[in-house]
């Protein structure tokens, strides 16, 4: 488990350096690639393994980042983390960077759960309604999710709030009302 304070500080350092060097978009792309790589179980094990030494971890990440075409700043950042013994915190730091980037760029991520996959027009309509209602930042990133158990309708999750307009939720409310 990543220490939140550590993750926030390292992420802020990377963000500040990326802005200072005018490489923010490229570093964000590198961070997204690293997050995707971190989903690989074997790489996650390598990051947390005390048996694999720092030199070997640096070699693994050098090869991965070279193949991904990562910027020098990203490569140096990962090397510094490994040198300081913070490689097990890498994924938490990358998550904190992503959060700080979205705050900086005023992006709200909205998870939309529906019983069936929504088409692009429906997702755009939801995005427009959220913007018009003033509930989100000017930029909205939609993350669609399908969960047939909600039966119909949708659930919106963002900024720590949940708006449940699902059929399953409505049925549960009716059950509670009838039970009393």
MIFIVO-926231 format. One line per field, with one value per residue (C-alpha): residue number from 1; residue in three letters; chain; x, y, z. Coordinates in steps of 0.001 Angstrom, whole numbers. Layout:
k = c(NUM_...) .
r = c(ALA_...) .
c = c(A_...) .
xx = c(X_...) .
yy = c(Y_...) .
zz = c(Z_...) .
END
This chain:
k = c(1_2_3_4_5_6_7_8_9_10_11_12_13_14_15_16_17_18_19_20_21_22_23_24_25_26_27_28_29_30_31_32_33_34_35_36_37_38_39_40_41_42_43_44_45_46_47_48_49_50_51_52_53_54_55_56_57_58_59_60_61_62_63_64_65_66_67_68_69_70_71_72_73_74_75_76_77_78_79_80_81_82_83_84_85_86_87_88_89_90_91_92_93_94_95_96_97_98_99_100_101_102_103_104_105_106_107_108_109_110_111_112_113_114_115_116_117_118_119_120_121_122_123_124_125_126_127_128_129_130_131_132_133_134_135_136_137_138_139_140_141_142_143_144_145_146_147_148_149_150_151_152_153_154_155_156_157_158_159_160_161_162_163_164_165_166_167_168_169_170_171_172_173_174_175_176_177_178_179_180) .
r = c(UNK_UNK_UNK_UNK_UNK_UNK_UNK_UNK_UNK_UNK_UNK_UNK_UNK_UNK_UNK_UNK_UNK_UNK_UNK_UNK_UNK_UNK_UNK_UNK_UNK_UNK_UNK_UNK_UNK_UNK_UNK_UNK_UNK_UNK_UNK_UNK_UNK_UNK_UNK_UNK_UNK_UNK_UNK_UNK_UNK_UNK_UNK_UNK_UNK_UNK_UNK_UNK_UNK_UNK_UNK_UNK_UNK_UNK_UNK_UNK_UNK_UNK_UNK_UNK_UNK_UNK_UNK_UNK_UNK_UNK_UNK_UNK_UNK_UNK_UNK_UNK_UNK_UNK_UNK_UNK_UNK_UNK_UNK_UNK_UNK_UNK_UNK_UNK_UNK_UNK_UNK_UNK_UNK_UNK_UNK_UNK_UNK_UNK_UNK_UNK_UNK_UNK_UNK_UNK_UNK_UNK_UNK_UNK_UNK_UNK_UNK_UNK_UNK_UNK_UNK_UNK_UNK_UNK_UNK_UNK_UNK_UNK_UNK_UNK_UNK_UNK_UNK_UNK_UNK_UNK_UNK_UNK_UNK_UNK_UNK_UNK_UNK_UNK_UNK_UNK_UNK_UNK_UNK_UNK_UNK_UNK_UNK_UNK_UNK_UNK_UNK_UNK_UNK_UNK_UNK_UNK_UNK_UNK_UNK_UNK_UNK_UNK_UNK_UNK_UNK_UNK_UNK_UNK_UNK_UNK_UNK_UNK_UNK_UNK_UNK_UNK_UNK_UNK_UNK_UNK) .
c = c(A_A_A_A_A_A_A_A_A_A_A_A_A_A_A_A_A_A_A_A_A_A_A_A_A_A_A_A_A_A_A_A_A_A_A_A_A_A_A_A_A_A_A_A_A_A_A_A_A_A_A_A_A_A_A_A_A_A_A_A_A_A_A_A_A_A_A_A_A_A_A_A_A_A_A_A_A_A_A_A_A_A_A_A_A_A_A_A_A_A_A_A_A_A_A_A_A_A_A_A_A_A_A_A_A_A_A_A_A_A_A_A_A_A_A_A_A_A_A_A_A_A_A_A_A_A_A_A_A_A_A_A_A_A_A_A_A_A_A_A_A_A_A_A_A_A_A_A_A_A_A_A_A_A_A_A_A_A_A_A_A_A_A_A_A_A_A_A_A_A_A_A_A_A_A_A_A_A_A_A) .
xx = c(0_1342_1810_-477_1855_4807_2757_1474_4948_6621_3702_3849_7580_7073_4191_6193_9205_7009_5447_8843_10227_7075_6648_3408_1456_4308_4856_1095_1246_4223_2340_-696_1592_3196_-218_-1250_2015_1374_-1811_450_645_4272_5440_3545_5368_8744_7982_7212_9821_12602_14491_15045_17732_17543_20023_17878_14702_16386_17390_13826_12322_14970_14014_10267_10493_12820_10363_7500_9403_9246_10785_14096_12341_10123_13107_15064_12060_11609_15355_15264_12329_14183_17400_15476_13729_10311_9545_6769_5059_5316_1700_376_2581_1366_-2246_-1531_72_-3024_-5247_-3094_-3000_-6812_-7105_-4626_-6439_-9885_-11020_-13767_-13814_-17347_-17991_-21250_-22641_-25503_-27181_-26098_-23343_-24272_-23593_-21403_-24420_-25844_-22495_-22166_-25694_-24805_-21609_-23530_-26158_-23484_-21681_-24936_-25914_-22583_-21919_-18538_-15513_-15602_-13844_-15562_-13961_-16535_-15600_-18345_-19097_-21634_-23397_-26489_-27552_-28828_-31550_-31907_-31201_-27728_-25441_-23104_-20063_-17748_-16146_-16962_-20697_-23037_-26212_-28207_-30995_-31012_-34088_-32584_-32253_-35856_-37118_-35219_-36822_-40288_-39525_-38469_-41616_-43879_-42093_-42996) .
yy = c(0_3370_6143_8963_11732_10155_9605_13186_14684_12625_13191_16953_16945_15134_17425_20565_19340_18412_21898_23565_21655_22119_18344_17944_16230_13806_12981_12431_9989_8214_8041_6540_3931_3094_2743_352_-1598_-1707_-3662_-6559_-8899_-9887_-6272_-5524_-8448_-7140_-3702_-5097_-7862_-7364_-10254_-8456_-5848_-2229_-2717_-5453_-3368_-381_-2592_-3921_-430_963_-1647_-1140_2650_2590_357_2661_5718_7433_10851_11162_12846_9783_7417_9511_9753_5970_5504_7933_6043_2744_4264_5605_2253_3703_1464_-274_3144_3733_2896_5016_7910_7566_7595_10747_12346_11523_13105_16250_16518_16404_19073_21273_20818_21060_17607_15722_11959_10572_6831_6004_2548_1246_-2113_-2156_-337_3270_4727_7787_10088_9031_9547_13003_13890_12910_14949_17999_17743_17525_20577_22536_21695_23056_19857_19207_21037_22370_19243_15934_12546_9761_6228_3873_705_-2046_-3833_-5823_-6204_-2602_-3687_-253_3421_4482_5327_8346_8483_11501_13694_11130_11290_8672_9530_6329_6432_2683_477_-1818_1155_2244_-1310_-1455_1838_452_-2739_-681_1454_-1602_-3315_-464) .
zz = c(0_-1014_1512_249_1414_-385_-3543_-3520_-3076_-5787_-8160_-7557_-8254_-11559_-12512_-11700_-13685_-16654_-16648_-16249_-19253_-21376_-21559_-19644_-22442_-23183_-19502_-19045_-21955_-20331_-17014_-18761_-20379_-17036_-15386_-18149_-17685_-13935_-14577_-15599_-12613_-13270_-13365_-10156_-8513_-9756_-8289_-4841_-4743_-2190_-3817_-7141_-6627_-7777_-10614_-12148_-11679_-13362_-16318_-16650_-16597_-18945_-21524_-21006_-21163_-24193_-26067_-25070_-26333_-22943_-22364_-20523_-17593_-17109_-17287_-14789_-12465_-12392_-11805_-8872_-7348_-7636_-6243_-3237_-2711_-3585_-6583_-4660_-4497_-8263_-9126_-6262_-7356_-10948_-9714_-7689_-10770_-12826_-10159_-9935_-13733_-13888_-11190_-13075_-16390_-14739_-15832_-14016_-14502_-14496_-14317_-16094_-15307_-17428_-17985_-21636_-23500_-24289_-27722_-28247_-28652_-25278_-23552_-25153_-24001_-20420_-20638_-21937_-19169_-16475_-17856_-18185_-14604_-13365_-11439_-13077_-14393_-17969_-19225_-18586_-19119_-19345_-18260_-19400_-17441_-18117_-15249_-16307_-12648_-12539_-15032_-16669_-16172_-15121_-12214_-12283_-9996_-9689_-7049_-4376_-5138_-6577_-8510_-8824_-11412_-11990_-12157_-9494_-7107_-7752_-7150_-3840_-2778_-3620_-1631_1401_1160_929_3827_6193) .
END
